[in-house]
Amino acid sequence: MVDSQHSAESSSRKRKKGFTMAVSAGYEDRILNEDEIRDLVLRATSDLAIDRKRVIVIIPDGTRTAPIPMMVRVLRETIGLRVDVLDFLIALGTHQPMSEDAITAHVGISFEERKRLAAAGLTSVFNHRWDLPETFVSLGQISASEMDALTSGILKEAVDVRLNRMVLDYDLIIICGPTFPHEVVGFSGGNKYFFPGIGGAEVINFSHWLGALITSYETIGTKYTPVRNVIDRAASFITIPKLCMSLVVKSGGVAGLFIGSPEEAYSSAADLSAKLHIRWVEKPFRSVLSVMPTMYADLWTAAKGMYKLEPAVADGGEVIIYAPHLTEVSYTHGNHLDEIGYHVRDYFLKQWDRFKDYPGGVLAHSTHLRGVGTFDEETQTEHPRIKVTLATGIPRERCERLNLGYLDPHSIDISDWADREDEGLLLIPRAGEMLYRVKPRTASAGS
């Protein structure tokens, strides 16, 4: 159990088809240095039968904060000296592929060095090509009756489990990435790097729409959810041994590293993330300015500025997504979103025949960004709980068509928002990862 004074450390034997918790260390009050991280990786992998084997490491893309160059360096300096092949696969989900320049910055290996390593058959870095049908192989199907049980009766339909076939050519799969509160699954990390990370559209759309039915408001920051049940079950179809290195980052450093099976590493990382990445406030705010970093290139990814703040906004309040650099809704799904706009969940449910053929992931994003609310089918009137306004490079006309508010970003002086929490105004200088929630009220004596 992690606390502010001591690291959490444990060890256990490797299981036949996976790993229980190998080693771990997590702190609330400091970060691990590179030597400590290298030692943890060495201890966790010293007994693995990987000599002269092929290993692939699944890593996040540039929309996640994590010291990936350091982790790549540590892995190359430890297991890379033992294996024949150490490759890296960027888990894009349905995000746009990273450019060569972006990959260079992301993994800390120059383009020229990557070419040399790839030519020698030692190390390659791949984008997950979700856009190519030949990328995927079907591993089987989760039946409708099992989905009914996994989702507590919310959805009952069979789903094909497809995965990037590339990883099946390796002897060991390593997941290496951070854990944060997440709008669809509760917390990111663990088997989420398979689904949606390198998974097919079927599980992606099913799981995201499942999360939307439950709502982000209820899901985010919850350790175990029906969506987690689904992706864990889908990952169980993968028979290649899997090892997970779950990171919990704080202020750019690693506060925790948990190495073991994807399920166990995720569990421990989520516990620490809940302590470091959830900020509890005394009362809700009437207006929030979410300043989005440039690592979020479109509204599809920058919507985290809404997801992470919605629970801390008062009824009738507003979240302003401030991102002058942002000019596109989604580089992947923009056409669909221009057609459907952004709406509360019941807007879609009560007009299902009209929207049932759109991808579930797109519908989920739409309602997650718009937030909870109601829709009166008779009057065709939508009542979102809060207002969502874009202060971005997306023009007013498009914002209005999308059913979102518009504010000229040049009219905003960020400094005007500082230190005004007592007035009900909250400034988030780097939004997208910290979750804000209102402290639950305790019952008064005698009530």
BARO-218501 format. One line per 4 residues: their letters; for each residue x, y, z of N, C-alpha, C. Coordinates in steps of 0.2 Angstrom, whole numbers, always signed. Layout:
a) X Y Z X Y Z X Y Z  ...
This chain:
mvds) +4 -6 +0 +0 +0 +0 +4 +6 +0  +3 +11 -5 +7 +17 -5 +5 +22 +0  +10 +25 +3 +9 +31 +7 +14 +36 +6  +14 +42 +10 +19 +47 +9 +26 +46 +11
qhsa) +27 +41 +15 +33 +40 +18 +37 +34 +15  +33 +29 +13 +37 +23 +11 +35 +20 +4  +39 +17 +1 +37 +14 -5 +34 +8 -4  +29 +6 -9 +26 +0 -9 +30 -5 -13
esss) +33 -11 -10 +37 -15 -14 +35 -22 -13  +35 -26 -18 +33 -33 -17 +36 -37 -22  +36 -44 -22 +39 -48 -27 +35 -55 -27  +35 -58 -32 +32 -64 -33 +34 -68 -39
rkrk) +33 -75 -39 +35 -79 -45 +31 -77 -51  +34 -78 -56 +31 -78 -63 +26 -84 -64  +20 -82 -66 +15 -87 -67 +16 -90 -74  +13 -95 -76 +14 -99 -83 +12 -94 -88
kgft) +7 -91 -88 +4 -87 -94 +3 -79 -92  +8 -77 -88 +7 -70 -86 +11 -69 -80  +10 -63 -76 +14 -61 -71 +10 -58 -65  +11 -60 -59 +8 -57 -54 +13 -51 -52
mavs) +11 -47 -47 +15 -41 -46 +23 -43 -44  +27 -40 -48 +34 -42 -48 +37 -37 -43  +38 -31 -45 +41 -26 -40 +37 -19 -41  +37 -15 -36 +34 -9 -36 +36 -4 -31
agye) +36 +3 -33 +37 +8 -28 +33 +14 -30  +30 +17 -25 +26 +23 -26 +26 +27 -20  +26 +34 -22 +27 +39 -16 +22 +45 -18  +19 +48 -13 +15 +54 -13 +19 +60 -13
dril) +25 +60 -10 +29 +66 -8 +36 +66 -12  +37 +62 -17 +43 +63 -21 +43 +59 -27  +48 +60 -31 +48 +56 -38 +54 +51 -38  +53 +46 -42 +59 +41 -42 +64 +44 -47
nede) +70 +43 -46 +76 +45 -51 +77 +39 -56  +81 +41 -61 +82 +36 -66 +85 +30 -63  +90 +30 -59 +93 +24 -56 +88 +20 -52  +84 +23 -49 +79 +19 -45 +74 +15 -50
irdl) +72 +19 -55 +68 +16 -60 +72 +10 -64  +78 +11 -65 +82 +6 -69 +82 +0 -64  +83 +1 -58 +84 -5 -53 +77 -9 -52  +72 -5 -52 +65 -9 -52 +64 -13 -58
vlra) +66 -10 -64 +65 -14 -70 +70 -20 -70  +76 -19 -68 +81 -25 -68 +78 -30 -63  +76 -28 -57 +73 -33 -52 +67 -37 -55  +63 -33 -59 +56 -36 -61 +58 -41 -67
tsdl) +63 -40 -71 +64 -44 -77 +70 -49 -76  +74 -49 -71 +80 -53 -70 +78 -60 -71  +73 -63 -69 +71 -70 -69 +67 -72 -76  +65 -67 -80 +61 -68 -86 +66 -72 -91
aidr) +63 -77 -94 +66 -81 -99 +66 -77 -106  +69 -71 -106 +69 -67 -113 +75 -67 -117  +80 -70 -114 +87 -70 -118 +86 -73 -125  +88 -69 -130 +87 -70 -137 +80 -71 -139
krvi) +76 -68 -136 +69 -67 -138 +67 -61 -141  +61 -61 -143 +58 -55 -147 +53 -51 -142  +54 -45 -140 +50 -41 -136 +47 -35 -139  +41 -34 -138 +38 -27 -141 +35 -24 -135
viip) +36 -17 -135 +34 -13 -129 +28 -8 -132  +22 -8 -129 +17 -4 -131 +17 +3 -127  +18 +8 -130 +19 +15 -127 +13 +19 -129  +12 +25 -125 +6 +29 -127 +9 +34 -132
dgtr) +4 +38 -135 +6 +43 -140 +8 +50 -136  +9 +55 -140 +11 +61 -137 +5 +65 -133  -1 +62 -133 -6 +65 -129 -6 +63 -122  -1 +60 -120 -1 +57 -113 +6 +60 -110
tapi) +5 +63 -104 +12 +65 -100 +15 +59 -97  +21 +58 -99 +25 +53 -96 +32 +53 -99  +37 +52 -95 +44 +52 -97 +46 +46 -102  +43 +46 -107 +44 +40 -112 +51 +39 -114
pmmv) +55 +45 -116 +62 +44 -118 +66 +41 -112  +65 +42 -106 +68 +39 -101 +67 +32 -100  +60 +30 -101 +58 +23 -100 +61 +19 -106  +61 +22 -112 +64 +19 -118 +72 +18 -117
rvlr) +75 +23 -114 +82 +22 -113 +83 +16 -108  +79 +16 -102 +80 +11 -97 +79 +4 -100  +74 +3 -104 +72 -3 -107 +78 -5 -111  +80 -1 -115 +86 -3 -120 +92 -5 -116
etig) +93 -1 -110 +99 -3 -106 +99 -9 -102  +93 -11 -101 +92 -17 -97 +90 -23 -101  +84 -24 -103 +82 -30 -107 +84 -30 -114  +85 -24 -116 +88 -23 -123 +95 -26 -124
lrvd) +98 -27 -119 +105 -31 -119 +104 -38 -119  +98 -41 -118 +97 -48 -118 +93 -51 -123  +89 -47 -126 +84 -49 -131 +87 -48 -138  +84 -52 -143 +86 -51 -150 +83 -45 -153
vldf) +77 -44 -151 +73 -38 -154 +69 -35 -148  +70 -28 -148 +66 -24 -144 +63 -19 -148  +56 -20 -149 +52 -15 -153 +47 -11 -149  +45 -5 -152 +40 -1 -148 +34 +0 -153
lial) +28 +0 -150 +22 +1 -154 +18 +6 -151  +17 +12 -154 +13 +18 -151 +6 +16 -152  +3 +16 -146 -4 +14 -145 -9 +21 -147  -11 +21 -153 -14 +27 -155 -22 +27 -154
gthq) -25 +21 -153 -32 +20 -153 -34 +22 -159  -37 +28 -160 -39 +31 -167 -36 +38 -168  -31 +39 -164 -28 +46 -165 -24 +46 -171  -22 +52 -174 -18 +52 -180 -11 +49 -178
pmse) -8 +46 -184 -1 +43 -183 +4 +49 -181  +9 +47 -177 +14 +52 -176 +19 +53 -181  +21 +59 -183 +26 +60 -188 +33 +58 -186  +38 +57 -190 +45 +55 -189 +48 +60 -184
dait) +47 +67 -184 +49 +72 -180 +46 +71 -173  +40 +70 -173 +36 +69 -166 +39 +62 -163  +40 +57 -167 +42 +51 -164 +49 +52 -161  +53 +55 -164 +60 +57 -162 +60 +60 -155
ahvg) +56 +65 -154 +55 +68 -148 +52 +64 -143  +47 +60 -145 +43 +55 -140 +47 +50 -137  +52 +47 -141 +56 +41 -139 +63 +43 -137  +65 +49 -139 +72 +51 -138 +77 +47 -142
isfe) +75 +45 -148 +80 +41 -152 +80 +45 -159  +85 +47 -161 +85 +51 -168 +83 +47 -173  +80 +50 -179 +78 +47 -185 +84 +43 -188  +90 +45 -188 +95 +42 -191 +97 +36 -187
erkr) +97 +36 -180 +98 +30 -176 +93 +25 -176  +86 +27 -177 +81 +23 -178 +82 +19 -184  +84 +22 -190 +85 +19 -196 +90 +14 -195  +96 +15 -192 +101 +11 -191 +99 +5 -187
laaa) +95 +6 -182 +93 +0 -177 +88 -4 -181  +84 -1 -185 +79 -5 -189 +82 -9 -194  +87 -6 -197 +91 -10 -203 +94 -16 -200  +97 -15 -194 +100 -21 -190 +95 -26 -187
glts) +89 -24 -188 +84 -29 -185 +84 -29 -177  +86 -24 -174 +87 -23 -167 +81 -20 -164  +79 -14 -166 +74 -10 -163 +70 -6 -169  +64 -6 -169 +60 -2 -173 +54 +1 -169
vfnh) +52 +7 -171 +46 +11 -168 +41 +11 -173  +35 +9 -171 +29 +8 -176 +23 +12 -173  +20 +16 -178 +13 +18 -176 +8 +13 -177  +3 +12 -173 -2 +8 -173 -7 +10 -179
rwdl) -7 +6 -185 -10 +8 -191 -18 +6 -190  -21 +9 -186 -28 +7 -185 -32 +8 -191  -30 +13 -196 -33 +15 -202 -33 +9 -208  -29 +4 -207 -28 -1 -212 -31 -7 -209
petf) -36 -10 -213 -39 -16 -211 -35 -22 -210  -29 -22 -214 -25 -28 -213 -21 -28 -207  -21 -23 -203 -18 -22 -197 -20 -27 -192  -27 -29 -192 -30 -33 -187 -31 -40 -188
vslg) -31 -44 -183 -33 -51 -183 -38 -52 -177  -43 -56 -179 -48 -58 -174 -46 -63 -169  -47 -62 -163 -45 -67 -158 -50 -71 -155  -56 -69 -157 -62 -72 -154 -68 -67 -153
qisa) -73 -70 -150 -79 -65 -149 -81 -66 -141  -83 -60 -138 -87 -60 -132 -94 -61 -133  -97 -66 -131 -104 -67 -132 -109 -62 -129  -115 -61 -132 -120 -56 -130 -122 -58 -122
semd) -122 -64 -120 -124 -66 -114 -118 -64 -109  -112 -65 -111 -106 -63 -107 -106 -55 -106  -107 -52 -112 -107 -44 -111 -113 -42 -107  -118 -45 -107 -124 -44 -102 -121 -44 -95
alts) -118 -49 -93 -115 -50 -86 -109 -45 -85  -105 -44 -90 -99 -39 -89 -102 -32 -88  -107 -30 -91 -109 -23 -91 -115 -22 -86  -117 -27 -82 -122 -27 -77 -129 -26 -80
gilk) -130 -29 -86 -136 -28 -90 -137 -22 -94  -132 -17 -94 -132 -11 -98 -132 -12 -106  -128 -17 -108 -128 -18 -115 -127 -26 -116  -131 -29 -121 -131 -36 -122 -130 -37 -130
eavd) -124 -37 -132 -123 -39 -139 -116 -42 -139  -115 -47 -144 -109 -50 -145 -104 -45 -149  -98 -45 -147 -92 -41 -149 -86 -45 -151  -84 -44 -158 -78 -47 -160 -72 -43 -157
vrln) -67 -47 -155 -61 -45 -152 -55 -45 -157  -54 -39 -160 -48 -39 -165 -43 -35 -162  -37 -37 -164 -30 -34 -161 -25 -33 -167  -21 -28 -166 -15 -27 -170 -11 -34 -171
rmvl) -11 -37 -176 -8 -44 -177 -1 -44 -176  +2 -38 -176 +9 -37 -176 +12 -40 -169  +8 -39 -163 +11 -41 -157 +11 -48 -156  +7 -52 -160 +7 -59 -160 +14 -63 -162
dydl) +18 -59 -165 +25 -61 -168 +30 -60 -163  +28 -59 -156 +33 -58 -151 +33 -63 -146  +38 -64 -142 +38 -68 -136 +35 -65 -130  +36 -59 -129 +33 -55 -123 +31 -48 -125
iiic) +25 -46 -123 +22 -40 -124 +23 -36 -117  +26 -30 -118 +27 -26 -112 +22 -19 -113  +18 -18 -108 +14 -11 -108 +18 -7 -104  +20 -1 -107 +23 +4 -103 +20 +11 -104
gptf) +16 +14 -99 +13 +20 -100 +10 +22 -93  +7 +28 -93 +5 +31 -87 -3 +30 -85  -4 +31 -79 -11 +30 -77 -14 +37 -74  -20 +39 -77 -23 +45 -74 -31 +43 -74
phev) -34 +47 -70 -42 +47 -71 -44 +47 -78  -49 +43 -80 -51 +43 -87 -58 +43 -88  -61 +47 -93 -68 +48 -93 -72 +42 -96  -69 +37 -99 -73 +31 -102 -72 +25 -97
vgfs) -66 +24 -95 -65 +18 -91 -64 +19 -83  -63 +25 -81 -62 +26 -74 -55 +29 -73  -50 +24 -74 -43 +26 -74 -40 +23 -80  -35 +26 -83 -32 +23 -89 -26 +19 -86
ggnk) -23 +15 -91 -18 +11 -89 -20 +3 -90  -15 -1 -89 -16 -8 -89 -19 -10 -96  -24 -14 -96 -26 -17 -103 -29 -12 -107  -30 -6 -105 -32 -1 -109 -27 +1 -115
yffp) -21 -1 -114 -16 +0 -119 -17 -5 -125  -21 -11 -124 -23 -15 -129 -30 -13 -132  -35 -11 -128 -41 -8 -130 -43 -2 -127  -43 +4 -130 -43 +5 -137 -36 +5 -140
gigg) -30 +5 -136 -24 +7 -139 -22 +4 -145  -22 -3 -146 -20 -6 -152 -26 -11 -154  -32 -9 -152 -38 -14 -154 -42 -12 -159  -46 -16 -161 -51 -15 -167 -57 -10 -165
aevi) -60 -8 -170 -66 -3 -169 -71 -6 -165  -72 -13 -165 -78 -16 -162 -78 -15 -154  -72 -17 -151 -72 -16 -144 -71 -8 -142  -68 -4 -147 -67 +3 -145 -74 +6 -145
nfsh) -78 +5 -150 -85 +8 -150 -90 +5 -145  -89 -1 -144 -94 -4 -138 -92 -1 -132  -85 -1 -130 -83 +1 -123 -84 +8 -122  -83 +12 -127 -84 +20 -127 -92 +21 -126
wlga) -96 +18 -130 -103 +19 -129 -106 +17 -123  -103 +11 -120 -105 +9 -113 -103 +14 -108  -97 +17 -109 -95 +23 -104 -100 +29 -105  -102 +30 -111 -106 +36 -112 -113 +35 -109
lits) -116 +28 -109 -122 +27 -106 -122 +28 -98  -116 +26 -95 -115 +27 -88 -114 +34 -87  -111 +38 -91 -109 +45 -91 -102 +45 -88  -98 +50 -91 -91 +52 -88 -92 +54 -81
yeti) -97 +58 -80 -98 +61 -73 -98 +56 -68  -101 +50 -69 -101 +44 -64 -95 +40 -65  -92 +39 -70 -86 +35 -72 -79 +37 -69  -78 +43 -71 -71 +46 -71 -69 +46 -63
gtky) -63 +43 -63 -60 +42 -56 -62 +36 -52  -66 +32 -55 -68 +25 -52 -64 +20 -54  -61 +16 -49 -56 +11 -51 -59 +5 -55  -64 +2 -53 -67 -3 -57 -74 -1 -60
tpvr) -75 -2 -66 -81 +0 -70 -83 -6 -74  -89 -6 -77 -91 -10 -82 -86 -10 -88  -84 -4 -90 -79 -4 -96 -73 -7 -94  -70 -6 -88 -64 -10 -86 -65 -18 -87
nvid) -71 -20 -85 -73 -27 -85 -72 -29 -92  -75 -25 -97 -75 -27 -104 -68 -27 -107  -64 -22 -106 -57 -22 -109 -52 -28 -106  -53 -29 -99 -50 -34 -96 -51 -41 -99
raas) -58 -42 -100 -60 -48 -103 -57 -49 -111  -58 -43 -114 -55 -44 -121 -48 -45 -121  -44 -42 -116 -37 -44 -116 -35 -51 -114  -40 -54 -111 -38 -61 -109 -38 -66 -115
fiti) -40 -63 -121 -40 -67 -127 -32 -67 -130  -28 -63 -127 -21 -63 -129 -17 -68 -126  -15 -73 -129 -11 -78 -126 -4 -77 -125  -1 -72 -129 +6 -70 -128 +7 -68 -121
pklc) +13 -70 -117 +14 -67 -110 +14 -59 -110  +11 -56 -105 +10 -49 -105 +13 -47 -98  +17 -42 -99 +20 -38 -93 +18 -31 -93  +16 -28 -87 +14 -21 -88 +19 -17 -83
mslv) +21 -11 -85 +25 -6 -81 +20 +0 -81  +16 +1 -76 +12 +6 -75 +15 +12 -71  +15 +18 -74 +18 +24 -72 +13 +28 -69  +15 +31 -63 +11 +37 -60 +15 +43 -60
vksg) +13 +48 -64 +18 +54 -65 +15 +60 -61  +20 +64 -59 +18 +70 -55 +24 +75 -56  +21 +81 -59 +26 +86 -60 +32 +84 -65  +30 +80 -70 +35 +78 -75 +39 +72 -73
gvag) +39 +70 -67 +43 +64 -64 +38 +58 -63  +41 +53 -61 +38 +46 -60 +37 +46 -52  +31 +46 -50 +30 +45 -43 +29 +38 -41  +27 +34 -46 +26 +27 -44 +27 +23 -51
lfig) +30 +17 -50 +31 +12 -55 +29 +5 -52  +24 +2 -56 +21 -4 -53 +22 -9 -59  +26 -14 -58 +27 -19 -63 +25 -26 -61  +21 -29 -66 +18 -35 -65 +13 -37 -70
spee) +8 -41 -69 +2 -42 -74 -1 -35 -75  -4 -35 -81 -8 -28 -82 -13 -27 -77  -17 -32 -75 -22 -31 -70 -19 -29 -63  -14 -32 -61 -11 -30 -54 -8 -24 -54
ayss) -4 -22 -60 +0 -16 -60 -5 -10 -61  -10 -11 -65 -16 -6 -65 -19 -5 -58  -20 -10 -55 -24 -9 -48 -20 -5 -43  -13 -6 -43 -9 -2 -38 -8 +5 -41
aadl) -7 +6 -48 -6 +12 -50 -12 +17 -50  -18 +14 -50 -24 +18 -50 -25 +20 -42  -23 +16 -38 -23 +18 -31 -19 +24 -29  -13 +24 -32 -9 +30 -31 -11 +36 -35
sakl) -14 +35 -41 -16 +40 -46 -22 +44 -42  -26 +40 -39 -32 +43 -35 -30 +48 -30  -24 +46 -27 -21 +51 -22 -18 +57 -25  -15 +56 -31 -11 +62 -34 -15 +66 -39
hirw) -19 +63 -42 -23 +66 -48 -30 +68 -47  -32 +67 -41 -39 +69 -39 -39 +75 -34  -41 +81 -36 -41 +86 -31 -48 +88 -29  -49 +87 -22 -56 +88 -19 -57 +95 -17
vekp) -62 +98 -19 -64 +105 -18 -70 +106 -13  -70 +111 -9 -76 +112 -4 -82 +113 -7  -83 +117 -13 -89 +118 -16 -88 +119 -24  -93 +118 -28 -92 +119 -35 -91 +126 -37
frsv) -88 +126 -43 -86 +133 -46 -92 +135 -51  -93 +141 -52 -98 +143 -57 -95 +144 -64  -88 +145 -64 -85 +145 -71 -77 +143 -70  -75 +139 -75 -68 +136 -75 -65 +138 -82
lsvm) -59 +140 -82 -55 +141 -88 -50 +135 -88  -51 +131 -93 -46 +125 -94 -42 +127 -99  -35 +128 -98 -30 +130 -102 -27 +124 -105  -28 +122 -111 -25 +116 -114 -18 +116 -117
ptmy) -14 +112 -115 -7 +112 -118 -8 +110 -125  -2 +112 -129 -2 +111 -136 -1 +103 -138  +0 +99 -133 +0 +92 -135 -7 +89 -137  -12 +93 -135 -19 +91 -138 -20 +95 -144
adlw) -20 +92 -150 -20 +95 -156 -27 +96 -159  -32 +93 -156 -39 +94 -159 -43 +94 -153  -50 +95 -154 -55 +95 -148 -56 +88 -146  -55 +83 -150 -56 +76 -148 -51 +74 -142
taak) -45 +77 -142 -41 +76 -137 -41 +81 -131  -42 +87 -133 -43 +93 -129 -49 +93 -125  -54 +89 -126 -60 +88 -123 -59 +86 -115  -53 +83 -114 -51 +82 -107 -52 +88 -102
gmyk) -51 +94 -105 -52 +100 -101 -59 +100 -99  -64 +97 -102 -71 +97 -99 -71 +91 -95  -69 +85 -97 -70 +79 -93 -68 +79 -86  -62 +82 -85 -59 +82 -79 -62 +87 -74
lepa) -66 +92 -77 -68 +98 -73 -76 +97 -72  -79 +94 -76 -87 +93 -75 -89 +92 -68  -86 +87 -65 -89 +86 -58 -88 +91 -53  -84 +96 -54 -83 +102 -50 -86 +108 -52
vadg) -91 +108 -57 -94 +114 -59 -101 +114 -57  -104 +120 -54 -110 +120 -51 -116 +120 -57  -122 +118 -55 -127 +118 -60 -128 +125 -63  -128 +125 -70 -129 +131 -73 -122 +135 -74
gevi) -117 +131 -72 -110 +134 -73 -107 +133 -80  -101 +134 -81 -98 +134 -87 -91 +132 -87  -89 +128 -92 -82 +126 -93 -80 +129 -100  -74 +133 -99 -72 +136 -105 -65 +133 -107
iyap) -65 +130 -113 -59 +126 -116 -55 +131 -119  -49 +133 -116 -45 +139 -119 -39 +135 -123  -39 +136 -130 -34 +133 -134 -33 +136 -140  -30 +142 -140 -30 +146 -147 -26 +142 -152
hlte) -22 +137 -151 -19 +134 -156 -23 +129 -159  -29 +127 -156 -33 +122 -159 -38 +124 -164  -37 +121 -170 -42 +123 -176 -46 +118 -179  -46 +112 -176 -50 +106 -179 -53 +103 -173
vsyt) -59 +100 -175 -63 +96 -170 -60 +90 -169  -59 +86 -174 -56 +80 -174 -53 +78 -181  -46 +77 -181 -43 +75 -188 -45 +68 -190  -48 +64 -186 -50 +58 -188 -58 +57 -189
hgnh) -62 +60 -184 -69 +60 -184 -73 +66 -185  -69 +71 -188 -72 +78 -189 -79 +78 -193  -79 +74 -198 -85 +74 -203 -91 +71 -199  -90 +66 -195 -96 +63 -191 -98 +68 -186
ldei) -93 +72 -183 -95 +76 -177 -99 +83 -180  -97 +85 -186 -100 +90 -190 -107 +88 -191  -109 +82 -192 -115 +80 -194 -120 +79 -188  -117 +77 -182 -121 +75 -176 -121 +81 -171
gyhv) -115 +85 -171 -114 +90 -166 -113 +87 -159  -113 +91 -154 -112 +89 -147 -118 +89 -143  -120 +84 -140 -127 +83 -136 -126 +79 -130  -131 +80 -126 -131 +75 -120 -134 +68 -122
rdyf) -132 +64 -117 -134 +57 -119 -141 +55 -121  -146 +58 -118 -153 +56 -120 -155 +59 -126  -151 +64 -129 -153 +67 -135 -152 +61 -141  -147 +57 -140 -146 +51 -144 -150 +46 -143
lkqw) -151 +44 -136 -155 +38 -134 -162 +39 -136  -165 +45 -136 -172 +46 -137 -173 +47 -145  -168 +47 -149 -169 +47 -156 -164 +42 -159  -164 +36 -156 -159 +31 -158 -159 +29 -165
drfk) -165 +29 -168 -165 +27 -175 -162 +32 -180  -161 +38 -177 -158 +43 -181 -150 +42 -181  -148 +40 -175 -141 +40 -174 -137 +33 -173  -141 +28 -173 -139 +21 -172 -133 +19 -176
dypg) -132 +21 -182 -127 +19 -187 -121 +23 -186  -120 +28 -182 -114 +32 -181 -110 +27 -176  -103 +28 -177 -99 +24 -172 -100 +26 -165  -100 +21 -161 -101 +22 -154 -96 +27 -151
gvla) -90 +26 -153 -85 +30 -150 -86 +38 -151  -89 +39 -157 -90 +46 -159 -96 +49 -155  -101 +45 -154 -107 +47 -150 -104 +48 -143  -100 +44 -141 -98 +44 -134 -94 +51 -133
hsth) -89 +52 -137 -86 +58 -137 -90 +64 -137  -95 +64 -141 -100 +70 -141 -103 +71 -135  -106 +66 -132 -110 +67 -125 -105 +68 -119  -99 +65 -120 -94 +66 -114 -93 +74 -114
lrgv) -91 +77 -120 -89 +84 -120 -95 +88 -118  -101 +86 -120 -107 +90 -118 -109 +90 -111  -108 +84 -108 -109 +83 -101 -116 +80 -100  -118 +79 -94 -124 +77 -92 -130 +82 -93
gtfd) -136 +79 -94 -142 +84 -95 -148 +80 -97  -153 +83 -99 -159 +80 -101 -161 +82 -108  -166 +78 -111 -168 +79 -118 -176 +78 -117  -180 +83 -119 -187 +82 -119 -189 +80 -127
eetq) -191 +74 -128 -192 +71 -134 -198 +75 -138  -203 +77 -134 -209 +80 -136 -208 +87 -139  -204 +91 -135 -203 +98 -137 -196 +98 -141  -192 +93 -141 -186 +93 -144 -181 +98 -141
tehp) -182 +98 -134 -178 +103 -130 -172 +100 -126  -166 +102 -127 -161 +99 -123 -159 +104 -118  -157 +101 -112 -156 +104 -106 -149 +102 -103  -143 +104 -105 -137 +102 -102 -136 +105 -95
rikv) -133 +101 -91 -132 +104 -84 -128 +110 -84  -123 +110 -88 -118 +116 -88 -117 +118 -95  -114 +124 -96 -112 +126 -103 -105 +124 -104  -104 +123 -111 -97 +121 -113 -95 +126 -119
tlat) -90 +130 -118 -88 +135 -122 -81 +134 -125  -80 +135 -131 -74 +135 -134 -70 +141 -136  -65 +142 -133 -60 +148 -134 -54 +146 -138  -55 +144 -144 -50 +141 -148 -50 +144 -155
gipr) -46 +141 -160 -46 +143 -167 -52 +141 -171  -56 +137 -168 -62 +135 -172 -67 +141 -172  -69 +143 -178 -73 +149 -179 -80 +148 -175  -83 +154 -174 -90 +154 -171 -95 +150 -174
erce) -95 +151 -181 -101 +148 -185 -100 +140 -184  -94 +137 -184 -94 +130 -183 -96 +128 -176  -94 +132 -171 -95 +131 -164 -103 +130 -163  -106 +135 -166 -114 +136 -165 -117 +130 -169
rlnl) -114 +128 -175 -117 +122 -178 -116 +115 -174  -111 +115 -170 -109 +110 -166 -113 +110 -159  -117 +115 -158 -120 +116 -152 -116 +117 -146  -111 +121 -147 -106 +123 -142 -105 +131 -142
gyld) -104 +133 -136 -103 +140 -135 -96 +143 -139  -96 +149 -140 -90 +152 -143 -88 +158 -139  -81 +159 -138 -78 +164 -135 -71 +166 -139  -70 +172 -141 -64 +174 -145 -58 +173 -140
phsi) -54 +169 -141 -48 +168 -137 -44 +174 -135  -44 +178 -140 -40 +185 -139 -43 +189 -134  -49 +188 -132 -53 +192 -127 -51 +190 -120  -48 +184 -120 -46 +182 -113 -39 +183 -111
disd) -39 +186 -105 -33 +188 -101 -32 +182 -96  -28 +178 -97 -28 +172 -92 -26 +175 -85  -22 +180 -84 -20 +182 -78 -26 +185 -74  -32 +187 -77 -38 +189 -74 -41 +184 -70
wadr) -40 +178 -72 -43 +172 -69 -39 +169 -62  -33 +172 -61 -29 +169 -56 -32 +171 -49  -31 +166 -44 -33 +167 -37 -40 +170 -36  -45 +167 -40 -52 +170 -39 -57 +164 -37
edeg) -54 +159 -34 -58 +153 -32 -63 +155 -27  -62 +160 -23 -67 +162 -18 -73 +165 -22  -72 +168 -28 -77 +171 -32 -81 +166 -36  -79 +159 -35 -82 +154 -40 -79 +153 -46
llli) -73 +156 -47 -69 +156 -54 -63 +152 -53  -62 +147 -57 -56 +142 -56 -52 +143 -63  -45 +144 -62 -41 +143 -68 -37 +137 -67  -37 +133 -73 -32 +127 -73 -27 +128 -78
prag) -21 +130 -76 -16 +132 -81 -14 +127 -86  -14 +120 -84 -13 +115 -88 -18 +109 -87  -23 +110 -90 -29 +106 -89 -28 +99 -93  -32 +94 -91 -32 +88 -95 -30 +82 -91
emly) -27 +82 -85 -25 +76 -82 -27 +76 -75  -28 +82 -71 -30 +82 -64 -38 +82 -64  -41 +78 -60 -48 +77 -60 -50 +81 -54  -55 +86 -55 -58 +90 -49 -65 +87 -47
rvkp) -65 +86 -41 -72 +84 -38 -74 +88 -32  -80 +88 -30 -82 +92 -24 -83 +86 -18  -80 +88 -13 -80 +84 -7 -87 +82 -5  -89 +76 -4 -96 +74 -2 -97 +77 +5
rtas) -103 +79 +6 -106 +82 +12 -107 +77 +17  -105 +78 +23 -106 +73 +28 -113 +75 +32  -116 +70 +34 -123 +71 +37 -121 +75 +44  -125 +80 +45 -125 +83 +52 -127 +79 +57
ags) -125 +81 +63 -127 +77 +69 -134 +77 +70  -137 +71 +71 -144 +70 +73 -148 +70 +67  -145 +71 +61 -150 +71 +55 -151 +64 +53
